[in-house]
């Protein structure tokens, strides 16, 4: 018998089962911040300020509203709603009631929306555009005050999310309450968030931006919520509210850098979802020298896997950083063998924020999971210091004349041209070369100048043979360029490219 077993004990949990307050859930983050600082502003939106105590009560009303409407814990409910405080409260309310959330982009309509709902057999859809069973307002109106009497299991699914779908049908992945809580806690710690931070949220808070808002709630910071991404509004919003932390994907940075606004209150930039080129980082640093950039490697299946800190950028500008807290990374070849530093292979991640399972009709590939490590299909390598370098998605790799061309390398050169706002490099099928390197450019540069720039800095086989110019690149809700769509659009030869 151990020392502890031989001594009297006075249990805190008298009934012998873990109480709800012990569970590692995202709802408990909001409960704790509301108890700690009830009067601190949680959300600023359209002239409204909502303190933490009020946001916590709104979440309970949403939870009770869904239960009153007949939805039961464990049911899957789609949430497709616009950026408003009530939407964030509804997200936390569903989680508080033990309901599994299907976050849906407001851009989804028609067959895309119907397919995702049917694929995981969602019980109901909350939608602000009249496409669902209830609106957010309906749910809030039906609810009453007070936390629901439901003990939420930290190992239950908090959400099912679909992957980006940049290469085909998206896969549904399920994440537990505990994994989501781990994600928000470790990420807030990793980038040094504090209660004094004011965080700008411009992406859909019911979908891509939930982590940005949730990180702020973990530490009790303030959320400056905007209706959506408006390039002309980003920096004025920061100036108006004294924003200190801004999350945007690289494409958003490219679209806003030349827009008016001071931005002197910003101390932290955060980016992920696609490769943040050194050239674009230099442009951001030149305009906002007082702000540090945190660049991360993250994914729907992974959570946040790495963090590149501002102090590491000078030495490792192309890296996405070291493994995040609790994460491990391996680079494997096609046979599953671990590769040494410097060799490119598939990136595999293991960590506390990983998804628990793939669900729905689209299965993962047989090599997605190896020995408890998971890959989203990206290629990269580790250097001798353990820093991860993201090369590209395996499906975006171009093979031209037998040579491998990594689009990110070409994009990094092209974005350095002052006339290029944004660019995506894709491979187009070709009878002679297998694939032709093609640059799809947003901007108005001279193709001859782009060609000269590439020939000065790249091997000949990497230089684009075609240039296509567009008003805007197609983006998914997370801000990633939809290269699959570009490959379909430009599948036939053009007349304006270079030979």
C-alpha positions as CSV (number, residue, x, y, z in Angstrom):
1,X,0.0,0.0,0.0
2,X,1.3,3.4,-1.0
3,X,1.7,6.4,1.4
4,X,-1.3,8.1,-0.1
5,X,-3.5,5.0,0.0
6,X,-2.7,4.5,3.7
7,X,-3.8,8.0,4.7
8,X,-7.3,9.5,5.2
9,X,-8.7,11.5,2.3
10,X,-11.2,14.2,1.8
11,X,-12.3,14.2,-1.8
12,X,-13.0,17.4,-3.6
13,X,-15.2,15.5,-6.0
14,X,-17.6,13.9,-3.6
15,X,-19.5,11.7,-6.0
16,X,-16.4,10.0,-7.3
17,X,-16.9,11.1,-10.9
18,X,-15.0,14.0,-12.5
19,X,-17.2,17.2,-12.3
20,X,-17.7,19.4,-15.4
21,X,-15.4,22.1,-14.1
22,X,-12.4,19.6,-14.2
23,X,-13.0,18.9,-17.9
24,X,-10.7,20.4,-20.4
25,X,-13.3,22.1,-22.7
26,X,-13.5,25.3,-24.6
27,X,-16.6,26.4,-22.7
28,X,-14.6,26.3,-19.5
29,X,-12.1,28.8,-21.0
30,X,-15.0,31.3,-21.3
31,X,-16.3,30.5,-17.9
32,X,-12.9,31.1,-16.3
33,X,-12.3,34.4,-18.1
34,X,-15.8,35.6,-17.2
35,X,-15.3,34.7,-13.5
36,X,-11.8,36.3,-13.5
37,X,-12.6,39.6,-15.3
38,X,-16.4,39.8,-15.7
39,X,-16.4,43.5,-16.7
40,X,-13.5,43.4,-19.1
41,X,-14.5,43.9,-22.7
42,X,-14.7,40.6,-24.6
43,X,-15.9,41.9,-27.9
44,X,-16.1,45.2,-29.7
45,X,-18.4,45.2,-32.7
46,X,-20.2,48.0,-34.6
47,X,-20.2,50.4,-31.7
48,X,-21.1,47.7,-29.1
49,X,-19.0,46.5,-26.3
50,X,-19.8,43.2,-24.7
51,X,-18.1,42.3,-21.4
52,X,-17.1,38.8,-20.5
53,X,-19.9,38.2,-18.1
54,X,-22.4,39.1,-20.8
55,X,-20.7,36.9,-23.4
56,X,-20.8,34.0,-21.0
57,X,-24.5,34.5,-20.4
58,X,-25.1,34.7,-24.2
59,X,-23.3,31.4,-24.6
60,X,-25.6,29.8,-22.0
61,X,-28.7,31.2,-23.7
62,X,-27.5,29.7,-27.0
63,X,-26.9,26.3,-25.3
64,X,-30.3,26.3,-23.6
65,X,-31.9,27.5,-26.8
66,X,-30.6,24.6,-28.8
67,X,-31.7,22.1,-26.2
68,X,-35.1,23.7,-26.1
69,X,-35.4,23.2,-29.8
70,X,-34.9,19.5,-29.4
71,X,-31.2,19.1,-30.3
72,X,-29.4,16.6,-28.0
73,X,-25.8,16.4,-26.8
74,X,-23.8,14.5,-29.4
75,X,-25.9,15.7,-32.3
76,X,-24.1,17.4,-35.1
77,X,-25.3,20.9,-35.9
78,X,-24.1,23.1,-38.8
79,X,-23.3,26.7,-38.1
80,X,-23.2,29.0,-41.0
81,X,-23.5,32.6,-39.7
82,X,-22.1,36.1,-40.2
83,X,-19.6,37.8,-38.0
84,X,-21.5,39.1,-35.0
85,X,-21.1,38.6,-31.2
86,X,-24.1,36.3,-31.2
87,X,-22.4,34.0,-33.6
88,X,-19.4,33.6,-31.3
89,X,-21.7,33.1,-28.4
90,X,-23.6,30.4,-30.4
91,X,-20.4,28.6,-31.1
92,X,-19.5,28.4,-27.4
93,X,-23.1,27.6,-26.5
94,X,-23.2,24.6,-28.8
95,X,-19.9,23.3,-27.2
96,X,-21.3,24.0,-23.7
97,X,-24.4,21.8,-24.5
98,X,-22.2,19.0,-25.7
99,X,-23.4,19.4,-29.3
100,X,-20.9,18.7,-32.1
101,X,-20.4,21.8,-34.3
102,X,-20.0,21.7,-38.0
103,X,-18.4,25.1,-38.8
104,X,-19.5,26.2,-42.3
105,X,-18.2,29.0,-44.4
106,X,-20.8,31.7,-45.3
107,X,-19.6,31.3,-48.9
108,X,-20.9,27.7,-49.1
109,X,-24.1,27.4,-51.0
110,X,-26.1,24.9,-53.0
111,X,-24.6,21.4,-53.5
112,X,-21.4,22.2,-51.6
113,X,-23.4,23.1,-48.5
114,X,-25.8,20.2,-48.9
115,X,-23.0,17.7,-49.4
116,X,-21.2,18.6,-46.2
117,X,-24.4,18.5,-44.1
118,X,-25.4,15.1,-45.5
119,X,-21.9,13.6,-45.4
120,X,-21.8,13.7,-41.6
121,X,-25.6,13.5,-41.1
122,X,-26.0,16.8,-39.4
123,X,-29.2,17.0,-37.4
124,X,-29.8,20.7,-37.9
125,X,-28.4,23.8,-39.6
126,X,-28.2,27.2,-38.0
127,X,-28.0,29.8,-40.8
128,X,-28.4,33.5,-41.0
129,X,-29.4,33.6,-44.7
130,X,-32.6,31.5,-44.4
131,X,-31.0,28.3,-45.7
132,X,-31.3,26.3,-42.5
133,X,-33.6,25.3,-39.7
134,X,-32.9,28.2,-37.4
135,X,-31.1,31.5,-37.4
136,X,-28.7,32.5,-34.7
137,X,-31.3,35.0,-33.5
138,X,-33.9,32.1,-33.3
139,X,-31.6,30.1,-31.1
140,X,-30.8,33.0,-28.8
141,X,-34.4,34.0,-28.4
142,X,-35.4,30.5,-27.4
143,X,-32.7,30.2,-24.7
144,X,-32.8,31.0,-21.0
145,X,-30.1,32.2,-18.6
146,X,-28.0,29.8,-16.6
147,X,-25.6,27.1,-17.5
148,X,-27.3,23.9,-18.8
149,X,-27.1,21.0,-16.4
150,X,-24.9,18.9,-18.8
151,X,-21.5,17.3,-18.0
152,X,-19.6,17.6,-21.2
153,X,-17.0,14.9,-21.7
154,X,-13.6,16.3,-22.7
155,X,-13.1,13.3,-25.1
156,X,-16.4,14.0,-26.9
157,X,-16.2,15.7,-30.3
158,X,-16.4,19.5,-30.1
159,X,-16.4,19.9,-33.9
160,X,-16.2,18.2,-37.2
161,X,-14.4,20.3,-39.8
162,X,-13.9,19.7,-43.4
163,X,-10.4,20.1,-44.8
164,X,-9.7,22.9,-47.3
165,X,-10.6,20.9,-50.4
166,X,-7.9,22.7,-52.4
167,X,-7.2,19.4,-54.3
168,X,-10.5,17.6,-54.4
169,X,-13.4,16.6,-52.2
170,X,-12.7,17.8,-48.6
171,X,-12.4,15.2,-45.8
172,X,-14.3,15.5,-42.5
173,X,-12.1,15.3,-39.4
174,X,-13.4,15.2,-35.8
175,X,-11.6,17.0,-32.9
176,X,-12.3,16.4,-29.2
177,X,-13.1,19.1,-26.7
178,X,-9.7,18.4,-25.0
179,X,-7.7,18.7,-28.2
180,X,-9.4,22.0,-29.1
181,X,-8.7,23.3,-25.6
182,X,-5.1,22.2,-25.9
183,X,-4.8,24.0,-29.2
184,X,-6.1,27.3,-27.8
185,X,-4.1,27.2,-24.6
186,X,-0.8,26.2,-26.2
187,X,-1.1,28.6,-29.1
188,X,-1.9,31.6,-26.9
189,X,1.1,30.7,-24.8
190,X,3.4,30.1,-27.8
191,X,2.8,33.6,-29.3
192,X,2.7,35.3,-25.9
193,X,-0.9,36.6,-25.8
194,X,-2.0,38.5,-22.8
195,X,-5.1,40.0,-21.3
196,X,-4.0,43.4,-22.6
197,X,-4.1,42.3,-26.3
198,X,-6.8,43.5,-28.6
199,X,-7.2,41.0,-31.4
200,X,-8.6,41.8,-34.9
201,X,-10.9,39.1,-36.2
202,X,-11.9,39.6,-39.9
203,X,-12.3,36.1,-41.2
204,X,-15.6,34.1,-40.5
205,X,-15.7,33.6,-36.7
206,X,-18.0,30.6,-37.2
207,X,-15.4,29.0,-39.4
208,X,-11.8,30.0,-40.2
209,X,-11.3,32.6,-37.4
210,X,-12.7,30.6,-34.4
211,X,-9.1,29.9,-33.2
212,X,-8.2,33.6,-33.4
213,X,-11.1,34.5,-31.2
214,X,-10.7,31.5,-28.9
215,X,-7.0,32.3,-28.2
216,X,-8.1,35.7,-27.0
217,X,-10.8,34.2,-24.7
218,X,-8.2,31.8,-23.1
219,X,-6.2,34.8,-21.8
220,X,-9.1,37.1,-21.3
221,X,-8.1,39.5,-24.0
222,X,-10.4,41.6,-26.2
223,X,-11.7,40.8,-29.7
224,X,-12.3,43.5,-32.3
225,X,-14.8,41.8,-34.6
226,X,-15.3,43.1,-38.1
227,X,-18.1,41.9,-40.5
228,X,-15.5,40.4,-42.8
229,X,-12.3,41.0,-44.7
230,X,-12.2,44.4,-46.4
231,X,-8.7,45.4,-47.5
232,X,-9.5,49.1,-47.1
233,X,-10.8,48.6,-43.6
234,X,-8.0,46.5,-41.9
235,X,-5.6,49.3,-40.9
236,X,-8.2,51.9,-40.1
237,X,-9.9,49.3,-37.8
238,X,-6.6,48.7,-36.1
239,X,-6.1,52.5,-35.6
240,X,-9.7,53.0,-34.3
241,X,-9.5,50.3,-31.7
242,X,-5.9,50.2,-30.8
243,X,-5.5,46.6,-32.1
244,X,-2.3,44.9,-30.9
245,X,-2.6,41.5,-32.7
246,X,-3.6,40.8,-36.3
247,X,-4.0,37.4,-37.9
248,X,-4.1,37.2,-41.7
249,X,-3.0,34.7,-44.2
250,X,-0.2,35.8,-46.6
251,X,-2.6,36.6,-49.4
252,X,-4.4,39.1,-47.1
253,X,-1.1,40.8,-46.2
254,X,-0.4,41.1,-49.9
255,X,-3.8,42.7,-50.6
256,X,-3.6,45.2,-47.7
257,X,0.0,46.5,-47.5
258,X,-0.6,49.4,-49.8
259,X,-3.8,50.4,-48.2
260,X,-4.0,53.5,-46.0
261,X,-3.7,53.4,-42.2
262,X,-1.1,53.8,-39.5
263,X,-1.1,50.5,-37.6
264,X,1.3,51.8,-34.9
265,X,-0.6,50.0,-32.1
266,X,0.1,46.6,-33.6
267,X,2.8,44.6,-31.8
268,X,2.1,41.1,-33.2
269,X,1.3,39.7,-36.7
270,X,0.3,36.1,-36.9
271,X,0.0,34.1,-40.2
272,X,-0.5,30.5,-41.3
273,X,-2.5,28.5,-43.9
274,X,-0.1,28.9,-46.7
275,X,3.6,29.8,-47.4
276,X,4.6,33.2,-46.2
277,X,7.4,34.1,-48.5
278,X,10.5,35.9,-47.2
279,X,9.9,38.7,-49.8
280,X,6.5,39.3,-48.4
281,X,7.7,39.2,-44.8
282,X,10.3,41.8,-45.7
283,X,7.6,44.1,-47.1
284,X,5.5,43.6,-43.9
285,X,8.5,44.4,-41.6
286,X,9.4,47.4,-43.7
287,X,5.9,48.9,-43.2
288,X,5.4,47.9,-39.6
289,X,8.9,47.7,-38.0
290,X,7.4,47.8,-34.5
291,X,5.5,44.5,-35.0
292,X,6.9,41.0,-34.7
293,X,5.7,38.3,-37.1
294,X,4.8,34.8,-35.9
295,X,4.6,32.4,-38.9
296,X,3.0,29.0,-38.2
297,X,2.4,25.6,-39.8
298,X,-1.1,24.5,-39.0
299,X,-3.9,22.5,-40.5
300,X,-7.5,21.3,-39.9
301,X,-6.1,17.9,-39.0
302,X,-3.1,19.1,-37.0
303,X,-4.0,22.2,-35.0
304,X,-0.9,24.4,-34.8
305,X,2.2,22.3,-35.3
306,X,5.1,24.8,-35.5
307,X,5.8,28.4,-34.6
308,X,8.5,30.6,-36.1
309,X,9.1,33.4,-33.6
310,X,10.1,37.0,-34.7
311,X,13.7,36.6,-33.4
312,X,14.2,33.6,-35.6
313,X,13.2,35.2,-38.8
314,X,16.6,36.9,-39.7
315,X,18.4,33.5,-39.6
316,X,15.5,31.3,-40.8
317,X,13.3,33.6,-43.0
318,X,11.9,30.7,-45.1
319,X,11.1,28.4,-42.1
320,X,7.8,27.9,-40.4
321,X,9.6,27.3,-37.1
322,X,10.1,24.8,-34.4
323,X,7.5,22.3,-33.2
324,X,4.8,23.9,-31.0
325,X,4.4,22.8,-27.4
326,X,3.8,19.1,-27.2
327,X,4.3,18.5,-30.9
328,X,6.7,16.2,-32.7
329,X,7.6,16.3,-36.4
330,X,9.0,13.6,-38.7
331,X,10.0,13.8,-42.4
332,X,9.2,10.5,-44.1
333,X,9.9,9.1,-47.6
334,X,7.2,7.3,-49.6
335,X,8.0,4.0,-47.8
336,X,7.6,5.6,-44.3
337,X,11.3,5.8,-43.5
338,X,12.5,8.8,-41.6
339,X,14.7,11.2,-43.6
340,X,17.8,13.0,-42.3
341,X,18.0,16.8,-42.0
342,X,17.9,18.6,-45.3
343,X,16.1,15.9,-47.3
344,X,12.6,16.7,-48.6
345,X,9.8,14.3,-47.8
346,X,6.2,14.2,-46.4
347,X,5.7,16.1,-43.2
348,X,4.2,14.0,-40.4
349,X,3.0,15.6,-37.1
350,X,2.0,14.2,-33.7
351,X,0.6,16.5,-31.0
352,X,-2.1,17.2,-28.4
353,X,-4.3,19.3,-30.8
354,X,-4.5,16.6,-33.5
355,X,-7.9,15.4,-34.8
356,X,-9.2,12.2,-33.2
357,X,-10.6,10.6,-36.4
358,X,-11.6,11.0,-40.0
359,X,-15.3,10.7,-40.5
360,X,-17.7,10.9,-43.4
361,X,-17.5,9.4,-46.8
362,X,-14.1,10.5,-48.0
363,X,-11.4,8.4,-46.4
364,X,-7.8,9.4,-45.8
365,X,-5.1,7.8,-48.0
366,X,-3.5,4.7,-46.6
367,X,-0.3,6.7,-45.8
368,X,-2.0,9.6,-44.0
369,X,-1.4,8.0,-40.6
370,X,1.9,6.3,-39.7
371,X,2.7,5.1,-36.1
372,X,0.4,7.8,-34.6
373,X,1.9,10.6,-36.8
374,X,-0.4,12.3,-39.3
375,X,0.3,14.1,-42.6
376,X,-2.0,16.6,-44.4
377,X,0.0,15.9,-47.6
378,X,2.6,18.6,-47.4
379,X,6.2,18.3,-48.4
380,X,9.1,19.8,-46.4
381,X,12.3,19.2,-44.5
382,X,14.0,19.8,-41.2
383,X,17.3,21.6,-40.9
384,X,20.1,20.7,-38.5
385,X,18.6,22.9,-35.9
386,X,15.2,21.2,-36.0
387,X,13.4,24.1,-37.9
388,X,10.7,23.0,-40.4
389,X,10.8,24.3,-43.9
390,X,7.5,23.9,-45.9
391,X,8.2,23.2,-49.5
392,X,4.7,22.7,-51.0
393,X,1.7,20.4,-51.1
394,X,2.5,17.1,-52.8
395,X,-0.4,17.6,-55.1
396,X,1.0,21.0,-56.2
397,X,4.4,19.6,-57.1
398,X,5.2,20.3,-60.8
399,X,7.2,17.8,-62.8
400,X,8.4,19.4,-66.0
401,X,10.8,17.5,-68.2
402,X,11.6,15.1,-65.4
403,X,12.6,17.8,-63.0
404,X,10.7,18.6,-59.8
405,X,9.6,22.3,-59.5
406,X,8.3,23.5,-56.2
407,X,5.7,26.3,-56.9
408,X,6.6,28.2,-53.6
409,X,10.2,28.7,-54.8
410,X,9.0,30.4,-58.0
411,X,6.2,32.3,-56.2
412,X,8.8,33.8,-53.8
413,X,10.7,35.2,-56.8
414,X,7.7,36.6,-58.5
415,X,6.2,38.3,-55.5
416,X,9.3,40.3,-55.1
417,X,8.4,42.3,-58.3
418,X,6.7,45.5,-57.2
419,X,3.9,45.1,-59.8
420,X,2.8,41.7,-58.4
421,X,0.0,41.8,-55.8
422,X,-0.3,38.1,-55.5
423,X,0.7,35.0,-57.5
424,X,0.1,31.3,-57.8
425,X,2.3,28.9,-59.8
426,X,0.7,25.8,-61.2
427,X,1.5,23.0,-63.6
428,X,-0.5,22.6,-66.8
429,X,-0.4,19.3,-68.6
430,X,1.8,19.3,-71.7
431,X,2.5,16.6,-74.2
432,X,6.2,17.4,-74.5
433,X,7.2,18.4,-71.0
434,X,4.6,16.6,-68.9
435,X,3.7,19.8,-67.2
436,X,4.4,23.5,-68.1
437,X,5.2,25.9,-65.3
438,X,2.5,28.5,-65.3
439,X,2.3,31.7,-63.2
440,X,-1.2,33.2,-62.5
441,X,-0.6,36.8,-61.5
442,X,-2.7,39.3,-59.8
443,X,-1.2,42.7,-60.8
444,X,0.0,44.6,-63.9
445,X,3.7,43.8,-64.4
446,X,5.2,43.3,-67.8
447,X,5.6,39.5,-68.5
448,X,9.0,40.2,-70.0
449,X,10.2,41.7,-66.7
450,X,8.9,38.7,-64.8
451,X,10.6,36.4,-67.2
452,X,13.9,38.2,-66.8
453,X,13.6,38.3,-63.0
454,X,13.0,34.5,-62.9
455,X,15.9,33.8,-65.3
456,X,18.2,35.8,-63.0
457,X,17.3,33.9,-59.9
458,X,16.0,30.4,-60.9
459,X,17.2,27.4,-62.9
460,X,15.9,27.4,-66.4
461,X,13.5,24.5,-65.9
462,X,11.8,26.5,-63.0
463,X,11.1,29.6,-65.1
464,X,7.4,29.9,-66.0
465,X,6.6,29.3,-69.7
466,X,3.1,30.9,-69.3
467,X,1.9,34.0,-67.6
468,X,-1.8,34.5,-67.0
469,X,-3.2,37.7,-65.4
470,X,-6.3,37.8,-63.3
471,X,-8.2,40.5,-61.3
472,X,-8.1,38.3,-58.2
473,X,-7.0,34.8,-57.3
474,X,-9.7,32.4,-56.1
475,X,-9.5,31.8,-52.4
476,X,-11.1,29.3,-50.0
477,X,-12.6,30.6,-46.7
478,X,-9.2,30.2,-45.0
479,X,-7.5,32.4,-47.6
480,X,-5.7,29.6,-49.4
481,X,-5.5,29.9,-53.2
482,X,-7.6,27.3,-54.9
483,X,-4.9,26.0,-57.3
484,X,-7.2,23.1,-58.4
485,X,-9.6,25.7,-59.7
486,X,-6.8,27.6,-61.5
487,X,-5.6,24.3,-63.1
488,X,-9.1,23.7,-64.4
489,X,-9.4,27.3,-65.7
490,X,-6.1,27.4,-67.5
491,X,-6.0,23.8,-68.7
492,X,-5.7,25.0,-72.4
493,X,-2.9,26.9,-74.0
494,X,-2.9,30.7,-74.0
495,X,-1.8,33.1,-76.6
496,X,-0.2,35.7,-74.3
497,X,2.4,33.7,-72.5
498,X,6.0,33.3,-73.3
499,X,7.3,30.4,-75.4
